Amino acid sequence: MVQIYDVVIIGAGPAGLSAAIYASMADLEVIVIDKNCTAGGHIQSEQEVKDFPGFPSIEGGELASMLRDHAEFAGAKFIKDEILSIDSECPIKSIKSRRNEYSCRGLIIASGTIKQGDTIKASTAYINGVPDTDENGYVIAGEDCRSSVSNVYAAGSARTKSLNKIVTALSDGANAIHSFLEDIN
Ligand SMILES: Cc1cc2nc3c(=O)[nH]c(=O)nc-3n(C[C@H](O)[C@H](O)[C@H](O)COP(=O)(O)OP(=O)(O)OC[C@H]3O[C@@H](n4cnc5c(N)ncnc54)[C@H](O)[C@@H]3O)c2cc1C
């Protein structure tokens, strides 16, 4: 029988890890799927982060490990896989990857950005079936992270926003789960 998760999170950067922590703490069954084996997204490769509140200087990799450890401690599960397409019109969302197919009630798109030459775009350009985006592939969503499709949320640098920072990505993860809990209750 196909397992239906409460929440599937695409991307294990700061936004996805924060969403995983908040989802797990709300006793939701959650998996985080990332195409790279190490969690942390962009911050993984940052030598030094100097603007993360409470830490005047911290290595990106160390911060990433702390976030992942917290998510695992809270109960989140991690899968290494690349998401290729989303079918989100029905209440049970279907997500196809290179190796599998996943089903869930709530979907968080936290797949971040990619650099193509001098242009930075949202990574959603490589995922079929994402909700409405702007011309650069950023999922159109406000601070509540709700996308144009019910129970699908965009968090972190994959969504339209004016300040792309670790703290705003973490905040999005919390907001996305808060919105999902409101929407299902
Ligand atoms: C060079 C550089 C330096 C920076 N320095 C700072 C700084 O000092 N302070 C600060 O606050 N911010 C900094 N930032 C910004 C910060 O890195 C971002 O705000 C933050 O990483 C956004 O987090 P995110 O979770 O939204 O996305 P990301 O960190 O980009 O994570 C997205 C994750 O999604 C995964 N993914 C993508 N597509 C798929 C798919 N199809 N299937 C499965 N997984 C997928 C990726 O592998 C990645 O792990 C910097 C950014 C860059 C590029």
The ligand as a Tripos MOL2 file, in Angstrom:
@<TRIPOS>MOLECULE
LIG
   53    58     1     0     0
SMALL
NO_CHARGES

@<TRIPOS>ATOM
      1 C1         27.3710   32.5220   -2.1330 C.3       1 LIG1
      2 C2         26.2290   32.7690   -1.1640 C.ar      1 LIG1
      3 C3         26.5050   33.3220    0.0920 C.ar      1 LIG1
      4 C4         25.4570   33.5760    1.0030 C.ar      1 LIG1
      5 N1         25.7460   34.1040    2.2450 N.ar      1 LIG1
      6 C5         24.7470   34.3060    3.1530 C.ar      1 LIG1
      7 C6         25.0260   34.7970    4.4780 C.ar      1 LIG1
      8 O1         26.1790   35.0590    4.8280 O.2       1 LIG1
      9 N2         23.9560   34.9890    5.3170 N.ar      1 LIG1
     10 C7         22.6600   34.7040    4.9650 C.ar      1 LIG1
     11 O2         21.7560   34.8760    5.7830 O.2       1 LIG1
     12 N3         22.3810   34.2170    3.7180 N.ar      1 LIG1
     13 C8         23.3690   34.0140    2.8100 C.ar      1 LIG1
     14 N4         23.0920   33.5180    1.5580 N.ar      1 LIG1
     15 C9         21.6690   33.2240    1.2260 C.3       1 LIG1
     16 C10        21.2700   31.8630    1.8290 C.3       1 LIG1
     17 O3         22.1860   30.8780    1.3960 O.3       1 LIG1
     18 C11        19.8380   31.5500    1.3520 C.3       1 LIG1
     19 O4         18.9660   32.5670    1.8110 O.3       1 LIG1
     20 C12        19.3550   30.2040    1.9130 C.3       1 LIG1
     21 O5         20.2620   29.1710    1.6020 O.3       1 LIG1
     22 C13        17.9860   29.8750    1.3160 C.3       1 LIG1
     23 O6         17.5890   28.6610    1.8460 O.3       1 LIG1
     24 P1         16.5600   27.6940    1.0960 P.3       1 LIG1
     25 O7         16.3160   26.5670    2.0170 O.co2     1 LIG1
     26 O8         15.4200   28.4790    0.6090 O.co2     1 LIG1
     27 O9         17.3160   27.1900   -0.2440 O.3       1 LIG1
     28 P2         18.6960   26.4620   -0.4910 P.3       1 LIG1
     29 O10        19.6670   26.7350    0.5730 O.co2     1 LIG1
     30 O11        19.0740   26.8040   -1.8820 O.co2     1 LIG1
     31 O12        18.3320   24.8940   -0.4240 O.3       1 LIG1
     32 C14        17.5460   24.2870   -1.4160 C.3       1 LIG1
     33 C15        17.7740   22.7720   -1.4040 C.3       1 LIG1
     34 O13        16.8610   22.1860   -2.3490 O.3       1 LIG1
     35 C16        17.5060   21.1160   -3.0240 C.3       1 LIG1
     36 N5         16.8380   20.8970   -4.3040 N.ar      1 LIG1
     37 C17        16.7380   21.7690   -5.3490 C.ar      1 LIG1
     38 N6         15.9930   21.2360   -6.3530 N.ar      1 LIG1
     39 C18        15.6290   19.9880   -5.9210 C.ar      1 LIG1
     40 C19        14.8590   18.9360   -6.5160 C.ar      1 LIG1
     41 N7         14.3230   19.0440   -7.7380 N.pl3     1 LIG1
     42 N8         14.6950   17.8010   -5.8080 N.ar      1 LIG1
     43 C20        15.2310   17.6590   -4.5560 C.ar      1 LIG1
     44 N9         15.9750   18.6230   -3.9590 N.ar      1 LIG1
     45 C21        16.1590   19.7760   -4.6270 C.ar      1 LIG1
     46 C22        18.9510   21.5780   -3.1720 C.3       1 LIG1
     47 O14        19.8340   20.4710   -3.3070 O.3       1 LIG1
     48 C23        19.1730   22.3470   -1.8510 C.3       1 LIG1
     49 O15        19.7480   21.5070   -0.8380 O.3       1 LIG1
     50 C24        24.1100   33.2620    0.6380 C.ar      1 LIG1
     51 C25        23.8440   32.6870   -0.6280 C.ar      1 LIG1
     52 C26        24.8830   32.4470   -1.5100 C.ar      1 LIG1
     53 C27        24.5720   31.8270   -2.8490 C.3       1 LIG1
@<TRIPOS>BOND
     1     1     2 1
     2     2     3 ar
     3     2    52 ar
     4     3     4 ar
     5     4     5 ar
     6     4    50 ar
     7     5     6 ar
     8     6     7 ar
     9     6    13 1
    10     7     8 2
    11     7     9 ar
    12     9    10 ar
    13    10    11 2
    14    10    12 ar
    15    12    13 ar
    16    13    14 ar
    17    14    15 1
    18    14    50 ar
    19    15    16 1
    20    16    17 1
    21    16    18 1
    22    18    19 1
    23    18    20 1
    24    20    21 1
    25    20    22 1
    26    22    23 1
    27    23    24 1
    28    24    25 2
    29    24    26 1
    30    24    27 1
    31    27    28 1
    32    28    29 2
    33    28    30 1
    34    28    31 1
    35    31    32 1
    36    32    33 1
    37    33    34 1
    38    33    48 1
    39    34    35 1
    40    35    36 1
    41    35    46 1
    42    36    37 ar
    43    36    45 ar
    44    37    38 ar
    45    38    39 ar
    46    39    40 ar
    47    39    45 ar
    48    40    41 1
    49    40    42 ar
    50    42    43 ar
    51    43    44 ar
    52    44    45 ar
    53    46    47 1
    54    46    48 1
    55    48    49 1
    56    50    51 ar
    57    51    52 ar
    58    52    53 1
@<TRIPOS>SUBSTRUCTURE
     1 LIG1         1 GROUP 0 **** ****
